[in-house]
Amino acid sequence: MGLLSSLYRFREAGEAPNVNNVEEFGEPHHSLFTTSKVFSLHAHIDITDDQERVVYEANTKFPSILDKTDISDASGNFVAHIERKLLSLHQRHFITMADGTRFEVSTELFHLVKDINNIEGLGWQLQGNILALNFQLYDSDGSIIAVISQKMLSLHDKYCLDIYRPEYEDKVVAILITLQHMIRDREAASSSSSSSSSSSGN
């Protein structure tokens, strides 16, 4: 159980923060949670608080080659817009916040142990591993901003977001939604590649 809680740090709303997160980073300021049906990820995602109240929602235009997604708060106010860049050697998404702030999330290639996603325009970095379903978001000074954990083996795509810097909440939510899309895109590409290999083998 100790090894599992170290590797997989997801928790449901109402549960105590993961003990390893607390030992490593301290108690989070607060936490948010996302839920989406696996087969409709590119349509709608709810982001809820610890009381399971909707705080944000993300809606993606479908079908959309650029994977255009808009995030709004519970009152319907615009929070952020996300678009995928086409014709790139690695995954890259552009994010525009309501206040006009713009930044990019891009994946560094050839990292075998962990994934590194640079937040260009903010100087932040998202480190983690899709296999372990955990990511840590750091600012330019290397201080923790948030910890993202995905639920393992679920009929719904679920994430827990422990926020340590509440002043960055809107940006962190936008990065989390972008990460979900990047993971699903990578899984879809991997599945397509495996199917193609299987077909050619036959």
PATORFI-689850 format. One record per residue: y, x, z of N, C-alpha, C in turn. Coordinates in steps of 0.05 Angstrom, whole numbers, padded with zeros to 5 digits, always signed. Example, Ala and Ser with C-alpha at 12.3 -4.5 7.8 and 13.67 -1.06 7.14 Angstrom:
<balums>
-00114+00264+00156-00090+00246+00156-00066+00264+00156-00045+00257+00142-00021+00273+00143+00001+00258+00157
</balums>
This chain:
<balums>
-00024+00017+00000+00000+00000+00000+00025+00017+00000+00024+00040+00015+00047+00058+00016+00053+00070-00011+00032+00078-00026+00036+00089-00052+00047+00068-00071+00036+00043-00070+00046+00022-00087+00075+00016-00082+00083+00015-00056+00111+00009-00049+00130+00031-00058+00119+00055-00060+00135+00078-00069+00139+00077-00099+00117+00070-00114+00119+00069-00143+00132+00043-00153+00123+00021-00142+00133-00005-00151+00150-00018-00129+00176-00018-00133+00194-00025-00111+00206-00053-00114+00195-00069-00131+00205-00096-00135+00201-00113-00110+00220-00131-00104+00217-00150-00083+00229-00177-00091+00218-00198-00080+00228-00225-00086+00253-00231-00069+00269-00251-00077+00291-00260-00061+00282-00269-00034+00296-00261-00013+00289-00268+00014+00272-00247+00029+00261-00229+00014+00245-00208+00026+00262-00184+00033+00253-00167+00052+00269-00144+00060+00269-00123+00038+00290-00107+00036+00291-00086+00015+00268-00067+00018+00259-00056-00005+00237-00037-00005+00243-00014+00014+00223-00007+00031+00227+00013+00052+00234+00040+00040+00223+00047+00016+00228+00072+00004+00257+00074-00007+00267+00051-00017+00295+00050-00026+00314+00055-00002+00307+00042+00021+00324+00044+00045+00323+00073+00055+00300+00085+00056+00297+00113+00065+00313+00132+00047+00312+00127+00021+00324+00145+00002+00354+00141-00002+00363+00115-00002+00390+00109-00008+00405+00093+00013+00391+00083+00033+00403+00066+00054+00401+00037+00046+00412+00020+00063+00411-00009+00058+00430-00016+00035+00421-00031+00015+00439-00040-00006+00460-00059+00005+00483-00060-00009+00504-00078-00001+00495-00107-00004+00482-00113-00027+00469-00138-00032+00451-00135-00056+00436-00156-00062+00416-00154-00084+00419-00179-00102+00412-00174-00127+00410-00196-00147+00383-00195-00160+00375-00218-00172+00349-00220-00184+00350-00234-00211+00334-00225-00230+00334-00238-00256+00307-00250-00262+00307-00272-00276+00282-00285-00284+00285-00295-00312+00266-00289-00329+00266-00300-00356+00237-00304-00365+00232-00325-00381+00206-00329-00392+00200-00306-00412+00176-00295-00410+00169-00272-00426+00174-00277-00456+00168-00301-00465+00170-00306-00494+00198-00316-00502+00217-00316-00483+00244-00325-00491+00265-00306-00479+00257-00281-00476+00276-00261-00464+00302-00260-00480+00299-00261-00507+00323-00259-00524+00336-00286-00527+00335-00303-00508+00348-00328-00508+00365-00332-00483+00353-00331-00460+00368-00337-00435+00356-00323-00411+00373-00311-00395+00365-00298-00370+00384-00308-00348+00372-00317-00326+00388-00324-00302+00388-00300-00283+00412-00295-00271+00415-00274-00251+00423-00289-00225+00406-00287-00205+00410-00303-00180+00414-00285-00156+00425-00297-00134+00429-00282-00110+00405-00285-00091+00407-00275-00067+00385-00276-00048+00377-00304-00040+00396-00323-00045+00390-00351-00039+00381-00366-00064+00375-00351-00085+00366-00362-00111+00386-00380-00124+00412-00375-00119+00434-00388-00132+00442-00372-00157+00446-00385-00180+00454-00371-00204+00482-00360-00201+00484-00333-00205+00510-00319-00203+00520-00312-00231+00502-00305-00249+00508-00298-00276+00486-00310-00294+00492-00312-00320+00472-00319-00339+00478-00304-00365+00456-00296-00379+00459-00282-00404+00446-00298-00426+00460-00301-00448+00450-00316-00471+00452-00299-00496+00431-00298-00511+00429-00282-00535+00427-00300-00560+00444-00294-00580+00442-00309-00605+00416-00302-00619+00401-00322-00627+00375-00317-00638+00371-00334-00663+00361-00322-00685+00356-00293-00688+00381-00277-00692+00381-00252-00684+00404-00235-00686+00395-00206-00690+00401-00195-00713+00394-00167-00718+00407-00148-00698+00432-00155-00690+00446-00138-00671+00441-00145-00642+00423-00165-00638+00416-00173-00611+00440-00180-00594+00459-00195-00606+00484-00201-00592+00479-00219-00568+00489-00210-00545+00485-00223-00519+00511-00226-00505+00516-00250-00494+00540-00254-00477+00532-00261-00449+00546-00249-00430+00541-00254-00401+00565-00269-00390+00560-00290-00375+00581-00305-00361+00574-00309-00332+00594-00315-00316+00589-00319-00287+00581-00349-00283+00577-00356-00258+00568-00383-00251+00588-00404-00259+00614-00397-00262+00635-00416-00269+00639-00417-00299+00623-00401-00314+00625-00401-00343+00645-00381-00354+00657-00364-00337+00676-00344-00345+00662-00321-00359+00673-00311-00381+00661-00289-00396+00662-00264-00379+00639-00249-00379+00636-00225-00363+00633-00201-00382+00615-00203-00401+00609-00180-00419+00596-00189-00444+00599-00172-00465+00585-00176-00491+00569-00151-00497+00544-00154-00506+00526-00132-00512+00517-00134-00541+00516-00111-00555+00506-00110-00582+00489-00085-00586+00467-00088-00601+00450-00065-00608+00461-00050-00632+00460-00024-00632+00468-00008-00655+00444-00006-00674+00449-00010-00700+00429-00007-00720+00428+00021-00730+00406+00028-00743+00404+00054-00757+00410+00078-00738+00397+00077-00715+00400+00099-00695+00373+00112-00690+00373+00138-00685+00348+00152-00680+00338+00145-00652+00355+00135-00635+00346+00127-00609+00360+00101-00601+00351+00088-00580+00362+00062-00573+00391+00066-00563+00409+00049-00574+00437+00050-00566+00448+00022-00567+00462+00014-00545+00475-00012-00543+00504-00008-00535+00521-00025-00547+00550-00025-00540+00556-00048-00521+00571-00043-00500+00579-00063-00481+00609-00065-00479+00619-00089-00480+00648-00094-00477+00652-00113-00454+00666-00105-00433+00671-00121-00409+00695-00140-00414+00698-00159-00396+00719-00179-00398+00747-00166-00396+00749-00143-00382+00775-00130-00379+00781-00111-00402+00763-00110-00422+00767-00093-00445+00753-00066-00443+00742-00059-00420+00727-00034-00417+00703-00034-00435+00700-00012-00450+00677-00009-00468+00661+00016-00462+00635+00013-00463+00617+00036-00459+00591+00032-00474+00574+00052-00475+00549+00051-00490+00526+00059-00471+00503+00047-00476+00479+00055-00463+00461+00067-00484+00454+00092-00481+00437+00106-00501+00414+00121-00487+00391+00121-00500+00367+00134-00489+00364+00162-00500+00360+00182-00482+00354+00209-00490+00325+00210-00498+00319+00225-00519+00292+00227-00528+00276+00250-00515+00250+00249-00518+00232+00271-00510+00230+00276-00480+00235+00256-00464+00231+00260-00435+00204+00248-00428+00185+00264-00420+00158+00255-00416+00154+00243-00388+00168+00254-00368+00163+00245-00341+00180+00221-00334+00205+00221-00343+00223+00198-00337+00241+00193-00360+00251+00168-00362+00270+00160-00382+00298+00166-00371+00316+00176-00389+00343+00180-00382+00361+00165-00401+00377+00147-00390+00396+00131-00406+00424+00138-00398+00439+00149-00416+00467+00156-00411+00485+00132-00415+00504+00129-00396+00524+00108-00398+00549+00121-00408+00551+00124-00434+00574+00138-00446+00599+00121-00444+00620+00134-00435+00645+00119-00431+00651+00115-00401+00630+00116-00385+00633+00115-00356+00624+00140-00342+00608+00156-00356+00598+00181-00344+00575+00176-00325+00563+00152-00326+00541+00146-00308+00514+00153-00322+00493+00153-00306+00467+00158-00317+00446+00140-00304+00428+00129-00320+00407+00112-00310+00381+00128-00313+00369+00135-00291+00344+00151-00290+00321+00134-00280+00297+00139-00291+00274+00124-00282+00251+00127-00300+00232+00109-00298+00208+00110-00314+00198+00082-00319+00195+00075-00344+00185+00048-00351+00157+00044-00339+00141+00064-00338+00113+00061-00327+00114+00054-00298+00133+00066-00283+00136+00060-00254+00153+00035-00249+00166+00025-00271+00182+00001-00269+00206+00003-00250+00216+00028-00247+00239+00032-00229+00260+00049-00242+00285+00042-00237+00308+00058-00248+00329+00061-00226+00343+00083-00227+00366+00088-00209+00391+00093-00225+00413+00080-00218+00438+00083-00233+00457+00100-00216+00466+00123-00227+00483+00142-00213+00510+00144-00226+00531+00149-00210+00557+00153-00222+00560+00182-00230+00584+00190-00240+00588+00217-00251+00585+00239-00229+00587+00231-00204+00584+00251-00182+00556+00252-00171+00538+00235-00183+00510+00235-00174+00506+00217-00150+00525+00199-00144+00522+00180-00122+00508+00155-00132+00491+00143-00116+00476+00119-00124+00495+00095-00127+00491+00080-00148+00506+00055-00153+00488+00032-00149+00463+00034-00160+00444+00012-00158+00416+00021-00164+00397+00006-00155+00368+00011-00160+00357-00014-00173+00343-00010-00196+00331-00032-00211+00301-00030-00210+00288-00052-00203+00258-00052-00201+00247-00076-00216+00226-00072-00231+00214-00093-00247+00188-00102-00233+00182-00128-00234+00158-00138-00223+00135-00132-00241+00113-00124-00229+00089-00117-00244+00071-00141-00248+00059-00144-00272+00040-00165-00278+00050-00193-00271+00070-00202-00285+00082-00228-00279+00083-00244-00305+00080-00271-00303+00082-00288-00326+00112-00291-00334+00130-00283-00316+00158-00283-00322+00168-00254-00319+00189-00248-00335+00201-00221-00334+00220-00221-00310+00213-00208-00288+00229-00209-00264+00239-00181-00256+00264-00179-00248+00276-00155-00238+00291-00159-00212+00291-00139-00195+00307-00139-00171+00328-00117-00174+00353-00124-00168+00375-00105-00170+00388-00101-00143+00384-00077-00131+00396-00071-00105+00423-00056-00111+00445-00068-00103+00471-00058-00109+00483-00044-00085+00492-00019-00089+00504-00003-00068+00534+00000-00071+00544-00005-00095+00573-00004-00101+00582-00031-00112+00588-00050-00094+00594-00078-00103+00618-00080-00122+00636-00060-00122+00659-00061-00140+00651-00058-00169+00626-00049-00174+00617-00045-00201+00597-00067-00209+00595-00089-00194+00574-00108-00199+00573-00118-00228+00595-00126-00240+00595-00137-00267+00583-00116-00287+00592-00091-00284+00582-00071-00302+00552-00066-00298+00543-00066-00273+00515-00062-00266+00498-00084-00278+00507-00109-00276+00492-00131-00287+00490-00128-00317+00512-00120-00330+00511-00116-00359+00491-00094-00367+00490-00073-00351+00471-00051-00356+00443-00061-00352+00438-00077-00331+00412-00087-00325+00402-00104-00349+00419-00122-00359+00411-00140-00381+00405-00123-00406+00421-00102-00410+00417-00084-00433+00390-00070-00430+00384-00060-00406+00359-00047-00401+00335-00065-00406+00337-00091-00398+00315-00109-00403+00310-00112-00433+00332-00114-00448+00328-00116-00477+00316-00091-00489+00325-00068-00479+00314-00042-00489+00284-00040-00483+00276-00048-00460+00248-00046-00452+00231-00065-00469+00241-00089-00473+00226-00109-00490+00225-00099-00519+00247-00087-00529+00247-00077-00556+00226-00054-00559+00225-00037-00539+00206-00015-00540+00178-00025-00539+00173-00045-00522+00146-00056-00520+00138-00069-00546+00157-00083-00559+00151-00097-00584+00145-00076-00606+00161-00054-00606+00157-00033-00626+00129-00019-00622+00122-00015-00596+00097-00003-00590+00074-00020-00598+00076-00047-00593+00056-00066-00600+00052-00067-00631+00075-00067-00645+00074-00067-00674+00061-00042-00685+00068-00019-00673+00056+00006-00682+00026+00006-00678+00017-00004-00654-00011-00005-00648-00026-00023-00668-00014-00046-00674-00026-00064-00693-00029-00052-00721-00008-00037-00729-00008-00024-00755-00030-00003-00756-00033+00013-00734-00053+00034-00733-00081+00022-00735-00084-00001-00720-00110-00014-00720-00118-00025-00747-00098-00036-00761-00102-00047-00788-00109-00025-00808-00095-00002-00806-00100+00020-00825-00127+00032-00819-00136+00031-00794-00162+00042-00786-00185+00026-00798-00179+00000-00801-00200-00017-00812-00200-00015-00843
</balums>
